[in-house]
Amino acid sequence: MTGTVLRFWQGSLPALVLLAIAAGSAQAACDEPPQRRVNWINCQKAGAELARADLRNSVLNGTDLSGASLERARMNDAYAGRANFDKANLGGAKLRNAYLVGSSAVESDFTQAAMEGARLNRSDLSRANLSGVRLTNGQLYEVIANEANMPKADLSGANLEQAALYRADLTGARLDDAMLSNADLEEAVLEGASLRGAQLDRASLIDADFRNADLTGADLHDADIVGADFSNAKLGNAVWVDRRRCRPSSVGECL
């Protein structure tokens, strides 16, 4: 079984992480202080005070960090698959290239966090605060972020295919070249957001707010736009729901 796990992850995670996972939670040093490369697999750290802690390259798979204070913590390249961050404070934390697949961060605070290249596929960010977060080129396939607060977030180049973003607040967010195919953006607020070149094909945009948004060159073919508001939105060269190419001068409607 160990060999199978190692072969599955070979080349995608650091050697330290591979060895730690193979060893299992029996080898986790839950009583070790926070430090770089610490192994806290499946440890109970709920409510822990870890502000400004150095947890780079740490192994936090399955760790319970619910309600923990991780403000401005350094967690670049951390492995935290299936970890619990519910109601944790990660404001200003550094999670570049962190592995958070399948994690739960319901009602957590990621305000101004640096998460470029982080992997959050199938994670739950429901009602989380991601205001001003930097998640460029992030992997958020099938992420759940219903009612998340994400104004001014930078999700340029991120993969949000099949994401659940019902009633999410993305006011002024950057989603240039983002992948939002089949995403649920029903009643989402994207006022003033930049979605240049974004893929919104087959997305549910019912009652979404795109006022003053920039959708230049975006692809909306087969999207459901019933009740959506595109007032003053830039639609030049966008592919419309009926697969028409909008004229460069299109504003508010596809001409």
GUZATI-489793 format. One line per field, with one value per atom (N, C-alpha, C): x, y, z; atom name. Coordinates in Angstrom, 2 decimals. Example, Ala and Ser with C-alpha at 12.3 -4.5 7.8 and 13.67 -1.06 7.14 Angstrom:
BEGIN
X = 13.19_12.30_13.20_12.85_13.67_12.90
Y = -5.69_-4.50_-3.30_-2.25_-1.06_0.03
Z = 7.80_7.80_7.80_7.08_7.14_7.87
name = N_CA_C_N_CA_C
// end
This chain:
BEGIN
X = 0.84_0.00_0.87_1.92_2.82_3.42_3.85_4.44_3.48_2.19_1.17_1.02_0.98_0.84_2.01_3.22_4.41_4.43_4.03_4.04_3.00_1.87_0.80_1.25_1.97_2.37_3.75_4.46_5.83_5.90_6.78_6.99_6.10_5.03_4.11_4.27_4.94_5.15_6.61_7.12_8.49_8.74_9.97_10.32_9.96_10.13_9.79_8.33_7.46_6.03_5.72_6.33_6.11_6.48_7.61_8.06_7.15_6.71_5.87_4.52_3.94_2.65_2.77_3.85_4.06_4.21_4.86_5.06_3.74_2.82_1.52_1.51_0.33_0.15_0.88_1.23_1.94_3.27_3.84_5.12_4.98_3.75_3.54_4.01_4.71_5.24_4.32_3.14_2.14_2.58_3.54_4.00_5.17_5.61_6.71_6.24_7.11_6.73_6.61_5.91_5.82_7.20_7.52_8.80_8.74_9.69_9.73_9.87_9.08_9.08_8.52_7.78_7.19_6.18_6.07_5.13_4.00_2.86_1.69_0.54_0.80_-0.27_-1.33_-2.60_-3.75_-3.68_-2.88_-2.76_-3.92_-4.20_-5.24_-4.59_-4.84_-4.29_-5.39_-6.60_-7.73_-7.47_-7.68_-7.52_-6.08_-5.13_-3.72_-3.30_-2.39_-1.84_-0.58_-0.72_0.38_0.64_0.27_0.50_1.99_2.31_3.68_4.56_3.97_4.77_5.38_6.54_7.19_6.81_5.86_5.39_5.65_6.67_7.02_7.38_6.88_7.17_6.66_5.75_5.22_4.22_4.02_3.08_1.90_0.76_-0.43_-1.62_-1.36_-2.44_-3.40_-4.68_-5.69_-5.62_-4.79_-4.62_-5.84_-6.26_-7.37_-6.81_-6.98_-6.53_-7.73_-8.89_-10.09_-9.93_-10.32_-10.25_-8.84_-7.85_-6.47_-6.13_-5.18_-4.67_-3.40_-3.52_-2.39_-2.09_-2.44_-2.26_-0.78_-0.54_0.80_1.78_1.23_2.09_2.70_3.89_4.55_4.30_3.50_3.10_3.33_4.28_4.59_4.98_4.43_4.75_4.32_3.43_2.92_2.00_1.95_1.02_-0.07_-1.28_-2.38_-3.66_-3.51_-4.67_-5.62_-6.93_-7.99_-7.85_-7.07_-6.94_-8.20_-8.41_-9.58_-9.14_-9.52_-9.22_-10.49_-11.57_-12.82_-12.63_-13.09_-13.06_-11.65_-10.65_-9.27_-8.94_-7.99_-7.54_-6.21_-6.26_-5.06_-4.80_-5.27_-5.08_-3.61_-3.25_-1.87_-0.90_-1.41_-0.54_0.04_1.16_1.80_1.63_0.84_0.55_0.85_1.91_2.25_2.56_1.92_2.11_1.74_0.94_0.50_-0.50_-0.53_-1.42_-2.55_-3.75_-4.88_-6.07_-5.81_-6.88_-7.77_-9.08_-10.03_-10.10_-9.49_-9.51_-10.83_-11.12_-12.32_-11.89_-12.39_-12.05_-13.32_-14.37_-15.66_-15.53_-15.97_-15.97_-14.57_-13.57_-12.20_-11.84_-10.73_-10.31_-8.96_-8.98_-7.76_-7.45_-7.91_-7.74_-6.28_-6.07_-4.74_-3.71_-4.15_-3.21_-2.55_-1.29_-0.54_-0.60_-1.42_-1.67_-1.42_-0.51_-0.24_0.13_-0.54_-0.23_-0.73_-1.50_-2.00_-3.03_-3.15_-4.08_-5.19_-6.41_-7.56_-8.69_-8.37_-9.40_-10.30_-11.62_-12.64_-12.58_-12.01_-12.02_-13.32_-13.64_-14.86_-14.48_-14.77_-14.49_-15.80_-16.84_-18.13_-18.05_-18.57_-18.64_-17.28_-16.23_-14.89_-14.62_-13.72_-13.32_-11.98_-12.03_-10.82_-10.60_-10.97_-10.82_-9.35_-9.07_-7.71_-6.73_-7.20_-6.30_-5.65_-4.41_-3.69_-3.61_-4.45_-4.54_-4.31_-3.41_-3.13_-2.66_-3.17_-2.82_-3.15_-4.06_-4.47_-5.31_-5.34_-6.14_-7.32_-8.52_-9.72_-10.84_-10.50_-11.48_-12.49_-13.78_-14.89_-14.81_-14.16_-14.13_-15.53_-15.87_-17.14_-16.85_-17.35_-17.12_-18.43_-19.51_-20.80_-20.80_-21.30_-21.39_-20.03_-18.97_-17.65_-17.48_-16.70_-16.43_-15.07_-15.07_-13.83_-13.57_-13.96_-13.72_-12.22_-11.88_-10.48_-9.55_-10.08_-9.24_-8.61_-7.39_-6.72_-6.69_-7.56_-7.68_-7.31_-6.45_-6.04_-5.42_-5.87_-5.30_-5.68_-6.58_-6.97_-7.93_-7.90_-8.82_-9.97_-11.14_-12.33_-13.44_-13.05_-14.04_-14.94_-16.24_-17.26_-17.25_-16.74_-16.74_-18.14_-18.44_-19.71_-19.48_-19.97_-19.75_-21.09_-22.08_-23.40_-23.33_-23.83_-23.86_-22.48_-21.44_-20.10_-19.93_-19.21_-18.94_-17.55_-17.52_-16.28_-16.16_-16.67_-16.62_-15.17_-14.91_-13.57_-12.49_-12.88_-11.89_-11.26_-10.08_-9.39_-9.50_-10.14_-10.32_-9.89_-8.92_-8.45_-7.91_-8.36_-7.92_-8.25_-9.17_-9.58_-10.49_-10.47_-11.32_-12.53_-13.71_-14.93_-15.99_-15.56_-16.49_-17.35_-18.67_-19.61_-19.67_-19.16_-19.21_-20.61_-20.94_-22.21_-21.95_-22.35_-22.19_-23.55_-24.54_-25.88_-25.90_-26.42_-26.54_-25.18_-24.12_-22.80_-22.67_-21.86_-21.63_-20.23_-20.17_-18.89_-18.82_-19.43_-19.44_-18.01_-17.65_-16.32_-15.20_-15.53_-14.51_-13.90_-12.69_-12.02_-11.99_-12.64_-12.71_-12.24_-11.23_-10.72_-10.20_-10.75_-10.31_-10.75_-11.64_-12.10_-13.00_-12.99_-13.84_-15.05_-16.23_-17.46_-18.47_-17.98_-18.90_-19.65_-20.95_-21.85_-21.99_-21.53_-21.66_-23.08_-23.49_-24.78_-24.55_-25.03_-24.86_-26.21_-27.14_-28.50_-28.47_-29.04_-29.15_-27.78_-26.72_-25.39_-25.26_-24.41_-24.21_-22.86_-22.90_-21.68_-21.60_-22.26_-22.23_-20.80_-20.46_-19.15_-17.99_-18.30_-17.24_-16.60_-15.39_-14.67_-14.61_-15.42_-15.47_-14.90_-14.00_-13.39_-12.76_-13.18_-12.60_-13.01_-13.95_-14.40_-15.27_-15.38_-16.19_-17.37_-18.59_-19.80_-20.72_-20.20_-21.11_-21.84_-23.13_-24.02_-24.18_-23.76_-23.97_-25.42_-25.91_-27.28_-27.22_-27.71_-27.61_-28.97_-29.96_-31.29_-31.19_-31.65_-31.67_-30.33_-29.27_-27.95_-27.92_-27.17_-27.09_-25.71_-25.69_-24.44_-24.36_-25.03_-25.03_-23.60_-23.28_-21.97_-20.79_-21.09_-20.01_-19.37_-18.04_-17.32_-17.39_-17.92_-18.13_-17.44_-16.51_-15.84_-15.13_-15.40_-14.77_-15.09_-16.08_-16.52_-17.32_-17.28_-18.13_-19.40_-20.52_-21.78_-22.41_-23.50_-24.14_-24.60_-24.92_-25.34_-24.18_-22.97_-21.72_-21.40_-22.15_-21.78_-20.56_-19.73_-18.60_-19.08_-19.02_-19.49_-18.54_-19.11_-18.31_-17.39_-16.25_-15.31_-15.93_-16.95_-17.58_-18.70_-18.90_-20.04_-19.86_-20.85_-20.88_-22.31_-22.48_-23.80_-24.61_-24.32_-24.98_-24.06_-24.28_-23.46_-24.02_-23.24_-23.67_-23.14
Y = -1.21_0.00_1.25_1.26_2.40_2.68_1.63_1.82_2.46_2.06_2.65_4.13_4.52_5.93_6.73_6.19_6.91_7.07_6.03_6.14_7.15_7.22_8.15_9.60_9.90_11.29_11.60_10.63_10.83_12.01_12.92_14.05_15.22_15.07_16.17_16.79_16.08_16.60_16.39_17.22_17.07_15.72_15.27_13.97_13.89_15.00_15.01_14.66_15.23_14.97_13.52_12.97_11.58_10.65_10.90_10.05_10.19_11.43_11.66_10.97_11.05_10.41_8.90_8.39_6.94_6.45_7.25_6.86_6.85_7.77_7.81_8.62_8.73_9.57_9.04_7.76_7.21_7.90_8.45_9.11_10.63_11.12_12.56_13.03_14.16_14.70_15.83_15.47_16.48_17.41_16.97_17.82_18.70_18.57_19.41_20.85_21.82_23.22_23.58_24.66_25.06_25.41_24.82_25.05_24.57_25.00_24.58_23.07_22.49_21.04_20.20_20.80_20.02_19.03_17.88_16.84_16.76_17.36_17.35_16.59_15.51_14.75_14.34_14.69_14.30_14.80_15.81_16.34_17.27_17.41_18.31_19.64_20.66_21.99_23.05_22.64_23.56_24.71_25.93_27.11_27.47_26.82_27.07_28.49_29.06_30.39_30.23_30.47_30.23_31.46_32.62_33.84_34.02_34.31_34.54_33.29_32.13_30.90_30.54_29.91_29.42_27.96_27.74_26.38_26.02_26.61_26.30_24.83_24.22_22.81_21.86_22.34_21.49_20.48_19.42_18.36_18.42_18.89_19.12_18.34_17.23_16.43_15.97_16.35_15.93_16.63_17.64_18.35_19.22_19.24_20.09_21.43_22.45_23.80_24.75_24.19_25.01_26.06_27.28_28.36_28.81_28.27_28.62_30.03_30.66_31.95_31.72_31.90_31.71_33.00_34.10_35.39_35.63_35.94_36.23_35.05_33.85_32.66_32.39_31.80_31.43_29.94_29.66_28.28_27.93_28.60_28.28_26.81_26.16_24.76_23.79_24.22_23.30_22.28_21.08_20.04_19.91_20.37_20.37_19.80_18.71_18.05_17.58_17.84_17.43_18.04_19.10_19.78_20.58_20.88_21.64_23.04_24.05_25.44_26.23_25.55_26.25_27.35_28.56_29.73_30.09_29.64_30.01_31.38_32.06_33.37_33.20_33.33_33.24_34.57_35.65_36.95_37.27_37.64_37.99_36.82_35.60_34.43_34.20_33.50_33.17_31.67_31.35_29.96_29.69_30.27_30.08_28.61_28.08_26.69_25.67_26.10_25.17_24.17_22.99_21.92_21.82_22.28_22.32_21.55_20.59_19.85_19.14_19.32_18.65_19.22_20.38_20.97_21.69_21.97_22.72_24.02_25.13_26.44_27.30_26.71_27.39_28.57_29.74_30.96_31.33_30.93_31.29_32.65_33.22_34.55_34.46_34.72_34.72_36.13_37.15_38.52_38.82_39.28_39.68_38.55_37.31_36.19_36.04_35.63_35.38_33.89_33.51_32.10_31.76_32.46_32.21_30.73_30.11_28.73_27.69_28.10_27.14_26.21_25.02_24.01_23.78_24.18_24.05_23.27_22.39_21.60_20.90_21.03_20.37_20.79_21.93_22.45_23.21_23.43_24.14_25.49_26.56_27.92_28.69_27.99_28.63_29.75_30.91_32.08_32.53_32.12_32.55_33.98_34.65_36.00_35.92_36.15_36.14_37.52_38.53_39.89_40.20_40.61_40.98_39.84_38.60_37.45_37.38_36.92_36.75_35.25_34.84_33.42_33.20_33.96_33.82_32.41_31.88_30.53_29.45_29.75_28.76_27.67_26.52_25.38_25.23_25.59_25.56_24.78_23.72_22.88_22.34_22.54_22.08_22.63_23.77_24.38_24.84_24.81_25.33_26.65_27.74_29.06_29.86_29.18_29.84_30.94_32.11_33.27_33.71_33.37_33.82_35.30_35.97_37.39_37.55_37.95_37.95_39.26_40.40_41.64_41.90_42.41_42.75_41.54_40.33_39.13_39.03_38.54_38.33_36.84_36.44_35.04_34.89_35.76_35.71_34.36_33.75_32.48_31.29_31.49_30.39_29.43_28.18_27.17_27.03_27.55_27.49_26.70_25.76_24.96_24.22_24.29_23.64_24.12_25.32_25.89_26.32_26.23_26.70_28.06_29.10_30.48_31.21_30.49_31.07_32.23_33.40_34.62_35.06_34.64_35.10_36.56_37.32_38.72_38.85_39.10_39.25_40.67_41.62_43.01_43.45_43.96_44.45_43.40_42.14_41.06_40.96_40.36_40.11_38.62_38.34_36.97_36.83_37.63_37.58_36.18_35.64_34.31_33.18_33.43_32.38_31.38_30.14_29.08_28.93_29.31_29.22_28.39_27.50_26.66_25.85_25.83_25.07_25.52_26.69_27.19_27.70_27.69_28.23_29.61_30.65_32.02_32.69_31.89_32.44_33.46_34.64_35.76_36.26_35.89_36.39_37.86_38.60_40.01_40.17_40.59_40.81_42.24_43.14_44.53_45.08_45.65_46.22_45.20_43.92_42.87_42.82_42.32_42.14_40.66_40.33_38.94_38.85_39.58_39.59_38.20_37.66_36.34_35.18_35.42_34.35_33.37_32.12_31.07_30.89_31.32_31.21_30.32_29.50_28.66_27.69_27.57_26.66_26.99_28.17_28.59_29.06_28.93_29.46_30.88_31.86_33.28_33.91_33.10_33.58_34.67_35.83_36.96_37.46_37.15_37.65_39.13_39.83_41.27_41.52_41.89_42.18_43.67_44.51_45.94_46.47_47.21_47.84_46.85_45.57_44.56_44.59_44.08_43.99_42.53_42.19_40.83_40.78_41.68_41.71_40.35_39.79_38.52_37.31_37.47_36.33_35.39_34.15_33.15_32.76_33.14_32.84_31.89_31.12_30.30_29.27_29.18_28.25_28.55_29.74_30.13_30.53_30.37_30.76_32.15_33.16_34.55_35.14_34.31_34.81_35.74_36.96_37.91_38.56_38.19_38.78_40.24_41.07_42.50_42.82_43.20_43.55_45.05_45.85_47.29_47.85_48.55_49.18_48.19_46.91_45.91_45.93_45.82_45.76_44.34_44.21_42.89_42.76_43.65_43.62_42.30_41.72_40.46_39.26_39.42_38.27_37.30_36.03_35.02_34.94_35.33_35.42_34.05_34.00_32.73_31.95_32.68_32.01_31.80_31.94_31.72_32.83_33.95_35.10_35.79_36.32_37.14_38.59_39.16_40.53_41.53_42.58_43.61_44.28_44.78_45.42_46.56_47.21_48.36_47.97_46.69_46.25_46.63_47.36_47.73_47.54_46.73_46.50_45.44_45.24_44.20_43.76_42.55_42.02_42.53_43.35_43.90_43.07
Z = 0.00_0.00_0.00_0.84_0.91_-0.45_-1.15_-2.47_-3.43_-3.33_-4.22_-3.96_-2.68_-2.33_-2.85_-2.64_-3.09_-4.59_-5.32_-6.78_-7.25_-6.54_-6.95_-6.85_-5.78_-5.57_-6.12_-6.64_-7.10_-8.07_-7.79_-8.69_-8.43_-7.62_-7.39_-6.00_-5.09_-3.76_-3.35_-2.43_-1.97_-1.33_-1.37_-0.80_0.67_1.40_2.81_3.03_2.22_2.36_2.06_1.02_0.67_1.81_2.43_3.52_4.74_5.01_6.17_6.02_4.83_4.60_4.68_4.13_4.17_5.60_6.43_7.83_8.59_8.20_8.84_10.12_10.68_11.85_13.08_13.06_14.21_14.43_13.37_13.46_13.64_13.64_13.78_15.15_15.16_16.41_16.86_17.36_17.71_18.82_19.63_20.72_20.31_19.05_18.58_18.44_18.74_18.58_17.10_16.77_15.37_14.82_13.69_13.07_11.63_10.86_9.46_9.38_8.46_8.18_9.33_10.24_11.32_10.74_11.39_10.97_11.99_11.61_12.48_11.83_11.18_10.52_11.54_11.23_12.04_13.49_13.74_15.11_15.45_16.73_17.22_17.62_16.80_17.05_17.04_17.35_17.34_18.31_17.85_18.69_19.00_18.34_18.63_18.26_19.04_18.77_17.92_16.62_15.69_14.81_15.30_14.54_14.26_13.01_12.54_12.64_12.86_12.94_11.60_11.64_10.43_10.23_9.32_9.03_7.57_7.00_5.62_5.48_4.38_4.08_5.17_6.01_7.08_6.54_7.29_6.91_7.86_7.34_8.16_7.64_7.00_6.43_7.51_7.37_8.33_9.67_9.79_11.07_11.38_12.63_13.06_13.53_12.69_13.01_13.09_13.38_13.46_14.55_14.24_15.21_15.57_14.88_15.19_14.71_15.39_14.97_14.16_12.84_11.93_11.18_11.79_11.14_10.82_9.54_9.03_9.18_9.34_9.40_8.03_8.04_6.79_6.55_5.51_5.22_3.77_3.14_1.75_1.62_0.58_0.27_1.36_2.24_3.27_2.62_3.19_2.73_3.78_3.44_4.40_3.78_3.05_2.47_3.56_3.36_4.28_5.68_5.80_7.10_7.40_8.67_9.10_9.54_8.73_9.05_9.37_9.70_9.95_10.99_10.64_11.53_12.00_11.27_11.60_11.02_11.63_11.15_10.43_9.07_8.26_7.54_8.14_7.52_7.32_6.09_5.80_5.76_5.87_5.86_4.47_4.41_3.14_2.89_1.85_1.52_0.05_-0.45_-1.86_-2.13_-3.16_-3.59_-2.50_-1.54_-0.50_-1.08_-0.51_-0.94_0.08_-0.30_0.61_0.04_-0.81_-1.47_-0.44_-0.60_0.28_1.68_1.89_3.23_3.47_4.73_5.09_5.75_5.21_5.75_5.83_6.34_6.44_7.41_6.97_7.77_8.28_7.55_7.91_7.32_7.78_7.34_6.64_5.31_4.51_3.99_4.68_4.21_3.86_2.63_2.15_2.19_2.22_2.21_0.84_0.84_-0.39_-0.69_-1.70_-1.97_-3.44_-4.07_-5.47_-5.70_-6.66_-7.01_-6.02_-5.02_-4.04_-4.68_-4.13_-4.64_-3.61_-4.00_-3.11_-3.76_-4.67_-5.34_-4.31_-4.55_-3.72_-2.25_-1.96_-0.60_-0.34_0.92_1.30_1.91_1.16_1.62_1.85_2.15_2.33_3.37_3.01_3.88_4.40_3.73_4.13_3.65_4.33_3.94_3.21_1.88_1.05_0.43_1.15_0.66_0.38_-0.87_-1.23_-1.33_-1.29_-1.37_-2.74_-2.79_-4.05_-4.35_-5.32_-5.66_-7.15_-7.72_-9.15_-9.45_-10.55_-11.01_-9.97_-9.07_-8.09_-8.71_-8.06_-8.51_-7.56_-8.05_-7.23_-7.91_-8.56_-9.24_-8.23_-8.53_-7.69_-6.26_-6.08_-4.75_-4.39_-3.13_-2.64_-1.93_-2.50_-1.92_-1.92_-1.60_-1.56_-0.49_-0.87_0.01_0.57_-0.14_0.28_-0.01_0.81_0.66_-0.01_-1.31_-2.08_-2.84_-2.31_-3.05_-3.22_-4.39_-4.72_-4.72_-4.71_-4.78_-6.16_-6.24_-7.52_-7.82_-8.75_-9.16_-10.63_-11.10_-12.50_-12.82_-13.91_-14.34_-13.48_-12.51_-11.63_-12.31_-11.88_-12.38_-11.39_-11.78_-10.95_-11.66_-12.47_-13.18_-12.20_-12.46_-11.64_-10.19_-9.97_-8.62_-8.22_-6.92_-6.38_-5.74_-6.42_-5.97_-5.80_-5.36_-5.17_-4.19_-4.64_-3.84_-3.35_-4.00_-3.63_-4.00_-3.18_-3.45_-4.06_-5.37_-6.12_-6.67_-5.94_-6.37_-6.59_-7.79_-8.09_-8.17_-8.21_-8.27_-9.64_-9.69_-10.96_-11.28_-12.42_-12.87_-14.32_-14.73_-16.10_-16.42_-17.56_-18.03_-17.06_-16.14_-15.21_-15.91_-15.43_-15.95_-15.02_-15.53_-14.75_-15.48_-16.32_-17.07_-16.10_-16.35_-15.54_-14.08_-13.79_-12.42_-12.08_-10.80_-10.33_-9.72_-10.48_-10.03_-9.85_-9.55_-9.39_-8.25_-8.55_-7.61_-7.11_-7.77_-7.39_-7.80_-7.06_-7.34_-7.91_-9.19_-9.87_-10.41_-9.71_-10.13_-10.19_-11.33_-11.50_-11.58_-11.68_-11.76_-13.16_-13.24_-14.52_-14.87_-15.99_-16.45_-17.89_-18.23_-19.60_-19.98_-21.04_-21.51_-20.64_-19.69_-18.80_-19.53_-19.09_-19.64_-18.73_-19.24_-18.48_-19.21_-20.11_-20.89_-19.99_-20.25_-19.54_-18.04_-17.66_-16.26_-15.96_-14.71_-14.27_-13.75_-14.53_-14.18_-13.86_-13.43_-13.14_-12.07_-12.41_-11.48_-10.98_-11.71_-11.33_-11.68_-10.95_-11.13_-11.80_-13.10_-13.85_-14.20_-13.45_-13.77_-13.75_-14.83_-14.96_-14.98_-15.20_-15.29_-16.67_-16.76_-18.04_-18.47_-19.48_-20.01_-21.42_-21.72_-23.04_-23.37_-24.48_-24.92_-24.11_-23.20_-22.39_-23.23_-22.79_-23.50_-22.62_-23.06_-22.31_-23.06_-24.00_-24.79_-23.91_-24.17_-23.47_-21.97_-21.55_-20.14_-19.94_-18.72_-18.38_-17.76_-18.48_-18.02_-17.66_-17.38_-17.03_-15.82_-15.97_-14.87_-14.57_-15.29_-15.04_-15.50_-14.79_-15.09_-15.68_-16.96_-17.65_-17.94_-17.15_-17.38_-17.40_-18.49_-18.67_-18.66_-18.79_-18.86_-20.24_-20.28_-21.54_-22.09_-23.30_-23.89_-25.25_-25.54_-26.83_-27.09_-28.25_-28.69_-27.81_-26.95_-26.14_-26.99_-26.63_-27.27_-26.44_-27.05_-26.32_-26.13_-25.38_-25.03_-26.25_-27.34_-28.57_-29.53_-29.03_-29.75_-30.76_-30.72_-31.55_-30.96_-31.82_-31.37_-31.27_-30.09_-29.90_-30.57_-31.08_-31.71_-30.66_-31.10_-30.17_-29.37_-29.94_-29.28_-28.33_-28.10_-27.27_-25.80_-25.29_-23.88_-23.37_-22.36_-21.79_-22.52_-23.79_-24.56_-25.69_-26.18_-27.27_-28.58_-29.27_-30.56_-31.72
name = N_CA_C_N_CA_C_N_CA_C_N_CA_C_N_CA_C_N_CA_C_N_CA_C_N_CA_C_N_CA_C_N_CA_C_N_CA_C_N_CA_C_N_CA_C_N_CA_C_N_CA_C_N_CA_C_N_CA_C_N_CA_C_N_CA_C_N_CA_C_N_CA_C_N_CA_C_N_CA_C_N_CA_C_N_CA_C_N_CA_C_N_CA_C_N_CA_C_N_CA_C_N_CA_C_N_CA_C_N_CA_C_N_CA_C_N_CA_C_N_CA_C_N_CA_C_N_CA_C_N_CA_C_N_CA_C_N_CA_C_N_CA_C_N_CA_C_N_CA_C_N_CA_C_N_CA_C_N_CA_C_N_CA_C_N_CA_C_N_CA_C_N_CA_C_N_CA_C_N_CA_C_N_CA_C_N_CA_C_N_CA_C_N_CA_C_N_CA_C_N_CA_C_N_CA_C_N_CA_C_N_CA_C_N_CA_C_N_CA_C_N_CA_C_N_CA_C_N_CA_C_N_CA_C_N_CA_C_N_CA_C_N_CA_C_N_CA_C_N_CA_C_N_CA_C_N_CA_C_N_CA_C_N_CA_C_N_CA_C_N_CA_C_N_CA_C_N_CA_C_N_CA_C_N_CA_C_N_CA_C_N_CA_C_N_CA_C_N_CA_C_N_CA_C_N_CA_C_N_CA_C_N_CA_C_N_CA_C_N_CA_C_N_CA_C_N_CA_C_N_CA_C_N_CA_C_N_CA_C_N_CA_C_N_CA_C_N_CA_C_N_CA_C_N_CA_C_N_CA_C_N_CA_C_N_CA_C_N_CA_C_N_CA_C_N_CA_C_N_CA_C_N_CA_C_N_CA_C_N_CA_C_N_CA_C_N_CA_C_N_CA_C_N_CA_C_N_CA_C_N_CA_C_N_CA_C_N_CA_C_N_CA_C_N_CA_C_N_CA_C_N_CA_C_N_CA_C_N_CA_C_N_CA_C_N_CA_C_N_CA_C_N_CA_C_N_CA_C_N_CA_C_N_CA_C_N_CA_C_N_CA_C_N_CA_C_N_CA_C_N_CA_C_N_CA_C_N_CA_C_N_CA_C_N_CA_C_N_CA_C_N_CA_C_N_CA_C_N_CA_C_N_CA_C_N_CA_C_N_CA_C_N_CA_C_N_CA_C_N_CA_C_N_CA_C_N_CA_C_N_CA_C_N_CA_C_N_CA_C_N_CA_C_N_CA_C_N_CA_C_N_CA_C_N_CA_C_N_CA_C_N_CA_C_N_CA_C_N_CA_C_N_CA_C_N_CA_C_N_CA_C_N_CA_C_N_CA_C_N_CA_C_N_CA_C_N_CA_C_N_CA_C_N_CA_C_N_CA_C_N_CA_C_N_CA_C_N_CA_C_N_CA_C_N_CA_C_N_CA_C_N_CA_C_N_CA_C_N_CA_C_N_CA_C_N_CA_C_N_CA_C_N_CA_C_N_CA_C_N_CA_C_N_CA_C_N_CA_C_N_CA_C_N_CA_C_N_CA_C_N_CA_C_N_CA_C_N_CA_C_N_CA_C_N_CA_C_N_CA_C_N_CA_C_N_CA_C_N_CA_C_N_CA_C_N_CA_C_N_CA_C_N_CA_C_N_CA_C_N_CA_C_N_CA_C_N_CA_C_N_CA_C_N_CA_C_N_CA_C_N_CA_C_N_CA_C_N_CA_C_N_CA_C_N_CA_C_N_CA_C_N_CA_C_N_CA_C_N_CA_C_N_CA_C_N_CA_C_N_CA_C_N_CA_C_N_CA_C_N_CA_C_N_CA_C_N_CA_C_N_CA_C_N_CA_C_N_CA_C_N_CA_C_N_CA_C_N_CA_C_N_CA_C_N_CA_C_N_CA_C_N_CA_C_N_CA_C_N_CA_C_N_CA_C_N_CA_C_N_CA_C_N_CA_C_N_CA_C_N_CA_C_N_CA_C_N_CA_C_N_CA_C
// end
